[in-house]
Amino acid sequence: MKLYVGMDLHSTNVVTQIINEEDSVVYRKKQGCDLYQILKGLEPFQTEIEGIAVESTMPIRLLPKIMERKSRFRPILQSAAHT
């Protein structure tokens, strides 16, 4: 089943939520901005994730680190400042 990740990035925490094709939440977690912990949370779903969208009102500091890991995901960036 295809899964879609949404991340709400703040200066001290990130809320990550995964939904399926039927808009049912299959994972939701609020945690600190620790890249290792964020990726560890996504790991069980990695073969089914179709994309990741990141919403942020601050400069996105984690995104370059995520992309350095040669992720197969192409981010969809959404800034509250530009909506």
Secondary structure, 3 states (H helix, E strand, C coil): CCEEEEEEECCCEEEEEEEECCCCEEEEEEEECCHHHHHHHHHHHCCCEEEEEEEECCCCCHHHHHHHCCCCCCEEEEEHHHC
